[in-house]
Amino acid sequence: MDKIKIYITIFIMIVLINSCGINDVGIYYSEGSIKVRGYNELRDTLTISPGTKVCFESYYLPIFDFSGHAGELVVKEGGKLIARGTKEKPIVFESIYKHTSDGLYFESSASNESILEYCEFREGVVVNISNSMTVQYCKFFNISELPYIEIKCNSNSLIKNNSFFGVGIWLDNEASPLIQYNSMDENNSTTNGIAMGLKCSPDIQYNNITNSLGAAISRGEASDSSFTVSNNYVANCFGKTGVDTTGIQSYRITYINPQTVPVFGAGCGW
């Protein structure tokens, strides 16, 4: 009986101690910076000013917490995120502890008027898009252990004039975004520049995809046919060297009008 009392006391102490670790979950604002600690939902409009630094902070409970809790901003129904920086004052998103799930999540019910413009996403920040929003003139650097931004759930987003360094784009669940005038370089993982799951029908055109260890563009093995892309410049991908005009540096992809020189104007321009 005494042992049971001891176990119950220990359990209550663990619960009480761990509860202290989640009291400061939330979004904290200060001049020039925003801290997102733990899981947070956005159901109204959040406008982030140029030059702001947004930090995602995961946390670990004091006892028996081995995986941690990511710093997440989840944009839900009624939520709208307006993050418009400038060339001179980009908005910087970064992860303090580089938890594998720190970052932004746009649910399919989030406002399609959400926009990421002139933003810089540093290592450890996930970007997951299920609505149909705009991402343009942004920089992405080696996002977490998942070397992609993810676009899914019937998303018809516009992904335009962005620069990707060591990171690619993953499409899934019938996503059909317009992906144009982006620059993707040095995807040093074994993944691809742009990868598609089943039933995706994006419009992929006028992108520069170079120096990827994986395929420049890939369509899932279970797909029943090749996929057509147009006017892209592909070089030094999939273990091959040189400029690709035949599709050998991609997987299950057919090229239309492949470019032999880099596409002028592709990338974020800063």
Beta strands, then each sheet from edge to edge (+ up, - down):
strand 1: 26-30
strand 2: 33-37
strand 3: 39-42
strand 4: 45-48
strand 5: 53-57
strand 6: 72-75
strand 7: 80-84
strand 8: 91-95
strand 9: 103-106
strand 10: 115-117
strand 11: 119-121
strand 12: 126-129
strand 13: 134-136
strand 14: 139-141
strand 15: 148-151
strand 16: 158-160
strand 17: 163-165
strand 18: 168-171
strand 19: 178-180
strand 20: 183-185
strand 21: 194-196
strand 22: 203-205
strand 23: 208-210
strand 24: 217-219
strand 25: 227-230
strand 26: 233-235
strand 27: 253-256
sheet 1: 1+ 2- 5- 8- 11- 14- 17- 20- 23- 26-
sheet 2: 3+ 6+ 9+ 12+ 15+ 18+ 21+ 24+
sheet 3: 4+ 7+ 10+ 13+ 16+ 19+ 22+
sheet 4: 25+ 27+
end
